[in-house]
Amino acid sequence: MATSLSLRNTGSTGFLLAFAVIALLSFVLAVFVGVADIPPSDVIAVFTGHGSQQAQSVIMDIRLPRIVTGILAGIHLAVAGLILQSITRNPLADPSIMGVSQGATLAVTIFLLFTVYIHYSGSTTVAELPLEWLPAVGTVGGLLAGGIIYVLAFRLDLGPLRITLCGIAVGAVLQALAIGLIAGWGSARVEVLLEWLSGSLYARSWEHTAFLLPYTVVGLAVLPMIRRPLELLRFDASTARSFGLSYRRQFSLALLLSCALAASAVGTVGPIVFIGLIVPHLARFLAGRRSTLVLPLTIALGAVTVTLGDLAGRLIGQADEIPIGIVTAICGVPVLIALLRKTP
């Protein structure tokens, strides 16, 4: 028994180390490869403090903040999807199921409408767009949408299925309002909003990384504390309470954490589709019966998926890069179908 347990732990550790290496390699690849053709020796020279000014600017001011921001956003969306799938007991749950993505979309749309179209109505320069406020605005919008679902869930005593349906309905209304505003706006500067809606890491800076990092640190610190409650939340309320779980409090904490992670990511990089839906399923498939591996695999796969997806969009589109949201949408469908075929 002890020998078997030791071998199992050794195998799990090796499995996680392998994925850590894959995550590191994807990061290194994204740093060394890009639209700007910089020799590997120049890239290495940048990190030793001897790189050219051009290489320094491309690597330190463009690629690195973009990659790190994407890694954090990928972790947020993947973990948020895992939590939502657990507490709603719905395998198709992701941040959009709670209206978080749609709430962020509506908030950003309203913000740009009033600040750009009304306040700067006579301006034609993109430089005056208040883009530095978009992450915070999107985060607030996503959290408010999640809050609406939370209030409805407990005031009406909704079960997981009805919470899901409620989230879909509220999300549809918020999305319709956002699309209506976009259609009625008619401004030539709406391309900024459309780029955000497609899910993009274009022009992401260290300020975006700094905005996401506190959410990442707090979220990953809280996750170990709610690991057991998350497992019990997979059961119905009466069963979970029979194990001594404070159902409402733990459900509320898990929902708040998932909404905060998702809203901050969507507010920063836009609604990147399929990350929150597919990554948790892929992590469970790879983990098999080793349930303790699901969370770390979700974190690693979220980071790797966004990093490689963004790299693919940059390389395929070259100067006219393909937003990562489009890449994940195209690649996500066959992956989801393959997982569904292999899942009993």
C-alpha positions as CSV (number, residue, x, y, z in Angstrom):
1,M,0.0,0.0,0.0
2,A,2.7,2.5,1.0
3,T,4.8,1.5,-2.0
4,S,1.8,2.0,-4.3
5,L,1.0,5.4,-2.8
6,S,4.7,6.5,-3.1
7,L,4.8,5.5,-6.8
8,R,1.5,7.3,-7.4
9,N,2.9,10.5,-5.8
10,T,6.1,10.2,-7.8
11,G,4.1,9.8,-11.0
12,S,2.0,12.8,-10.2
13,T,5.1,14.9,-9.5
14,G,6.7,13.8,-12.7
15,F,3.5,14.6,-14.6
16,L,3.4,18.1,-13.2
17,L,7.1,18.7,-13.8
18,A,6.6,17.7,-17.5
19,F,3.8,20.3,-17.8
20,A,5.9,22.9,-16.1
21,V,8.6,22.3,-18.6
22,I,6.0,22.6,-21.5
23,A,4.8,25.9,-20.0
24,L,8.3,27.2,-19.7
25,L,9.2,26.2,-23.3
26,S,6.0,27.9,-24.7
27,F,7.1,31.1,-22.8
28,V,10.6,30.9,-24.2
29,L,9.3,30.3,-27.7
30,A,7.0,33.2,-27.5
31,V,9.8,35.5,-26.4
32,F,12.2,34.4,-29.1
33,V,9.7,34.2,-32.0
34,G,7.6,37.0,-33.4
35,V,6.8,39.3,-36.3
36,A,9.9,41.3,-35.8
37,D,12.8,39.1,-36.9
38,I,15.3,39.3,-34.0
39,P,18.2,36.8,-34.0
40,P,18.3,34.6,-30.9
41,S,21.7,36.0,-30.0
42,D,20.2,39.5,-29.8
43,V,17.3,38.2,-27.6
44,I,19.8,36.6,-25.2
45,A,21.9,39.8,-25.2
46,V,18.8,41.8,-24.1
47,F,18.6,39.7,-20.9
48,T,22.3,40.1,-20.2
49,G,22.1,43.8,-20.6
50,H,24.0,44.1,-23.9
51,G,21.2,44.1,-26.5
52,S,20.6,46.8,-29.1
53,Q,18.1,49.5,-28.4
54,Q,15.7,48.1,-31.0
55,A,15.9,44.5,-29.5
56,Q,15.5,45.9,-26.0
57,S,12.3,47.8,-27.0
58,V,10.7,44.9,-28.8
59,I,11.5,42.3,-26.1
60,M,11.1,44.3,-22.9
61,D,8.3,46.8,-24.0
62,I,6.2,44.7,-26.4
63,R,6.7,41.0,-26.2
64,L,7.3,40.3,-22.6
65,P,4.4,42.4,-21.2
66,R,2.1,40.9,-23.8
67,I,3.2,37.3,-23.0
68,V,3.0,37.8,-19.2
69,T,-0.4,39.5,-19.4
70,G,-1.7,36.6,-21.6
71,I,-0.4,34.0,-19.1
72,L,-2.2,35.7,-16.2
73,A,-5.4,36.1,-18.2
74,G,-5.3,32.5,-19.3
75,I,-4.9,31.3,-15.7
76,H,-7.8,33.5,-14.6
77,L,-10.2,32.3,-17.3
78,A,-9.2,28.6,-16.9
79,V,-9.5,28.6,-13.1
80,A,-12.8,30.6,-13.3
81,G,-14.2,28.0,-15.7
82,L,-13.1,25.1,-13.4
83,I,-14.8,26.7,-10.4
84,L,-18.0,27.5,-12.2
85,Q,-18.2,24.0,-13.7
86,S,-17.8,22.6,-10.1
87,I,-20.3,24.8,-8.3
88,T,-23.0,24.8,-11.0
89,R,-22.4,21.1,-11.7
90,N,-22.6,22.1,-15.4
91,P,-19.8,20.8,-17.7
92,L,-20.6,23.6,-20.2
93,A,-20.1,26.4,-17.7
94,D,-17.6,29.2,-18.4
95,P,-17.4,32.9,-17.5
96,S,-20.1,33.7,-20.0
97,I,-22.5,31.4,-18.2
98,M,-22.7,33.9,-15.3
99,G,-22.9,36.9,-17.6
100,V,-19.4,38.1,-16.6
101,S,-18.1,38.4,-20.2
102,Q,-21.3,40.1,-21.3
103,G,-21.3,42.5,-18.4
104,A,-17.7,43.5,-19.1
105,T,-18.6,44.0,-22.8
106,L,-21.5,46.3,-22.0
107,A,-19.5,48.3,-19.4
108,V,-16.7,48.8,-21.9
109,T,-19.1,49.7,-24.7
110,I,-20.9,52.3,-22.5
111,F,-17.6,53.7,-21.3
112,L,-16.2,54.2,-24.8
113,L,-19.5,55.6,-26.1
114,F,-19.5,58.4,-23.5
115,T,-15.8,59.2,-23.3
116,V,-15.0,58.9,-27.0
117,Y,-18.1,59.7,-28.9
118,I,-19.5,62.3,-26.6
119,H,-16.6,63.8,-24.6
120,Y,-14.1,63.6,-27.5
121,S,-16.7,63.9,-30.3
122,G,-14.5,66.4,-32.3
123,S,-11.3,64.4,-32.0
124,T,-10.0,62.1,-34.7
125,T,-6.8,60.9,-32.8
126,V,-6.7,57.4,-31.3
127,A,-4.1,58.7,-28.8
128,E,-6.9,60.4,-26.8
129,L,-8.8,57.3,-26.3
130,P,-8.9,56.5,-22.5
131,L,-7.7,52.9,-23.0
132,E,-5.9,52.8,-19.7
133,W,-9.3,52.7,-18.0
134,L,-10.7,49.7,-19.9
135,P,-9.4,46.9,-17.6
136,A,-11.0,48.5,-14.5
137,V,-14.2,49.3,-16.3
138,G,-14.5,45.8,-17.8
139,T,-13.8,44.3,-14.4
140,V,-16.5,46.3,-12.6
141,G,-19.0,45.5,-15.4
142,G,-18.2,41.8,-15.1
143,L,-18.5,41.8,-11.3
144,L,-21.8,43.6,-11.4
145,A,-23.2,41.1,-13.8
146,G,-22.0,38.2,-11.6
147,G,-23.5,40.1,-8.6
148,I,-26.9,40.2,-10.3
149,I,-26.8,36.4,-10.8
150,Y,-25.8,35.9,-7.2
151,V,-28.6,38.0,-5.8
152,L,-31.1,36.3,-8.1
153,A,-29.8,32.8,-7.2
154,F,-30.2,33.2,-3.4
155,R,-33.2,35.5,-3.4
156,L,-35.2,33.1,-5.6
157,D,-33.5,30.0,-4.1
158,L,-32.3,28.7,-7.5
159,G,-30.6,25.4,-8.0
160,P,-27.5,25.0,-10.1
161,L,-29.5,24.3,-13.3
162,R,-31.7,27.4,-12.8
163,I,-28.6,29.5,-12.0
164,T,-27.2,28.4,-15.3
165,L,-30.3,29.3,-17.2
166,C,-30.6,32.6,-15.3
167,G,-26.9,33.4,-16.2
168,I,-27.6,32.7,-19.8
169,A,-30.7,34.9,-19.9
170,V,-29.0,37.8,-18.1
171,G,-25.9,37.4,-20.3
172,A,-28.1,37.5,-23.4
173,V,-29.8,40.7,-22.4
174,L,-26.5,42.4,-21.6
175,Q,-24.9,41.2,-24.8
176,A,-28.0,42.5,-26.8
177,L,-27.7,45.9,-25.1
178,A,-24.0,46.1,-26.0
179,I,-24.6,45.1,-29.6
180,G,-27.4,47.6,-29.8
181,L,-25.2,50.4,-28.6
182,I,-22.4,49.4,-31.0
183,A,-24.9,49.3,-34.0
184,G,-26.3,52.7,-33.0
185,W,-22.9,54.3,-32.3
186,G,-21.8,54.3,-35.9
187,S,-18.4,55.9,-35.1
188,A,-15.4,55.2,-37.3
189,R,-13.4,54.7,-34.0
190,V,-15.5,51.7,-33.1
191,E,-12.6,49.4,-34.4
192,V,-11.0,49.9,-30.9
193,L,-14.0,48.3,-29.3
194,L,-14.3,45.6,-32.0
195,E,-10.7,44.6,-31.4
196,W,-11.4,44.3,-27.7
197,L,-14.5,42.2,-28.3
198,S,-12.5,39.8,-30.4
199,G,-10.2,39.0,-27.4
200,S,-6.7,40.4,-28.1
201,L,-3.4,40.9,-26.5
202,Y,-2.4,43.6,-28.9
203,A,-0.6,46.6,-27.3
204,R,-0.8,45.1,-23.8
205,S,1.7,46.7,-21.5
206,W,3.3,46.2,-18.1
207,E,0.4,48.3,-16.7
208,H,-2.0,45.6,-17.8
209,T,0.2,43.0,-16.1
210,A,0.3,45.1,-12.9
211,F,-3.5,45.3,-13.0
212,L,-4.0,41.6,-13.2
213,L,-1.3,40.4,-10.8
214,P,-3.1,41.2,-7.5
215,Y,-6.1,39.2,-8.7
216,T,-3.8,36.3,-9.6
217,V,-1.9,36.3,-6.3
218,V,-5.0,36.6,-4.2
219,G,-6.9,34.0,-6.3
220,L,-4.2,31.4,-6.2
221,A,-3.7,32.0,-2.5
222,V,-7.4,31.4,-1.8
223,L,-7.7,28.3,-4.0
224,P,-6.1,25.8,-1.7
225,M,-8.4,27.0,1.1
226,I,-11.5,26.1,-0.9
227,R,-10.3,22.9,-2.5
228,R,-12.4,20.7,-0.3
229,P,-15.5,22.9,-0.4
230,L,-15.3,22.9,-4.2
231,E,-15.3,19.1,-4.2
232,L,-18.4,19.1,-1.9
233,L,-20.1,21.7,-3.9
234,R,-20.3,19.2,-6.7
235,F,-23.1,17.5,-4.7
236,D,-26.6,19.0,-4.0
237,A,-27.0,21.4,-1.1
238,S,-28.5,18.8,1.4
239,T,-25.7,16.3,0.7
240,A,-23.0,19.0,1.0
241,R,-24.4,20.2,4.3
242,S,-24.4,16.6,5.6
243,F,-20.7,16.7,5.4
244,G,-20.6,19.9,7.5
245,L,-20.2,22.3,4.7
246,S,-21.6,25.9,5.1
247,Y,-23.2,25.7,1.6
248,R,-24.2,29.2,1.1
249,R,-21.0,30.8,2.4
250,Q,-18.7,28.5,0.4
251,F,-20.8,28.8,-2.7
252,S,-20.7,32.6,-2.4
253,L,-16.9,32.6,-1.9
254,A,-16.3,30.3,-4.9
255,L,-18.7,32.4,-7.1
256,L,-17.0,35.6,-6.0
257,L,-13.6,34.2,-6.7
258,S,-14.5,32.9,-10.2
259,C,-16.3,36.2,-11.1
260,A,-13.3,38.3,-9.9
261,L,-10.8,36.2,-11.9
262,A,-12.9,36.1,-15.0
263,A,-14.0,39.8,-14.9
264,S,-10.4,41.0,-14.4
265,A,-9.2,38.9,-17.4
266,V,-12.0,39.9,-19.7
267,G,-11.7,43.5,-18.7
268,T,-8.0,43.4,-19.6
269,V,-7.8,41.3,-22.8
270,G,-11.4,41.0,-23.9
271,P,-13.7,37.9,-23.9
272,I,-11.3,35.2,-25.1
273,V,-13.7,32.3,-25.8
274,F,-13.3,28.6,-25.0
275,I,-10.4,29.0,-22.5
276,G,-12.8,28.7,-19.5
277,L,-14.8,25.9,-21.1
278,I,-12.2,23.6,-22.7
279,V,-9.1,23.9,-20.4
280,P,-10.8,22.4,-17.3
281,H,-12.1,19.5,-19.4
282,L,-8.7,18.9,-20.9
283,A,-7.1,19.0,-17.4
284,R,-9.6,16.4,-16.1
285,F,-8.9,14.2,-19.1
286,L,-5.2,14.4,-18.6
287,A,-5.4,13.9,-14.8
288,G,-7.6,10.9,-15.1
289,R,-8.3,9.5,-11.6
290,R,-5.7,11.8,-10.0
291,S,-8.1,14.5,-9.0
292,T,-5.4,16.4,-7.2
293,L,-3.7,17.2,-10.5
294,V,-6.8,18.9,-12.0
295,L,-6.2,22.4,-10.5
296,P,-2.4,22.6,-11.3
297,L,-3.0,21.3,-14.8
298,T,-5.8,23.8,-15.3
299,I,-3.4,26.6,-14.3
300,A,-0.6,25.3,-16.5
301,L,-2.9,24.6,-19.5
302,G,-4.5,28.0,-19.2
303,A,-1.1,29.7,-19.4
304,V,0.1,27.5,-22.3
305,T,-3.0,27.8,-24.4
306,V,-3.1,31.6,-24.3
307,T,0.6,31.9,-24.9
308,L,0.7,29.5,-27.9
309,G,-2.6,30.8,-29.3
310,D,-1.4,34.4,-29.3
311,L,1.9,33.3,-30.8
312,A,0.0,31.5,-33.6
313,G,-2.1,34.6,-34.3
314,R,1.0,36.8,-34.5
315,L,2.9,34.5,-36.8
316,I,0.0,33.7,-39.1
317,G,-1.3,37.2,-39.4
318,Q,2.1,38.9,-39.3
319,A,1.6,42.7,-39.3
320,D,-2.2,42.2,-39.4
321,E,-2.2,39.8,-36.5
322,I,-5.1,37.5,-35.8
323,P,-6.6,38.2,-32.3
324,I,-6.2,35.3,-29.9
325,G,-10.0,35.1,-29.4
326,I,-10.4,34.1,-33.1
327,V,-7.6,31.5,-32.8
328,T,-9.1,29.9,-29.7
329,A,-12.6,29.9,-31.3
330,I,-11.3,28.1,-34.4
331,C,-9.1,25.6,-32.5
332,G,-11.5,25.1,-29.6
333,V,-14.3,23.5,-31.5
334,P,-12.4,20.4,-32.7
335,V,-10.7,20.0,-29.3
336,L,-14.1,20.1,-27.5
337,I,-15.5,17.6,-29.9
338,A,-12.5,15.3,-29.4
339,L,-12.9,15.5,-25.7
340,L,-16.6,14.8,-25.8
341,R,-15.9,11.7,-27.9
342,K,-13.4,10.4,-25.4
343,T,-15.4,11.2,-22.3
344,P,-17.9,8.5,-21.3
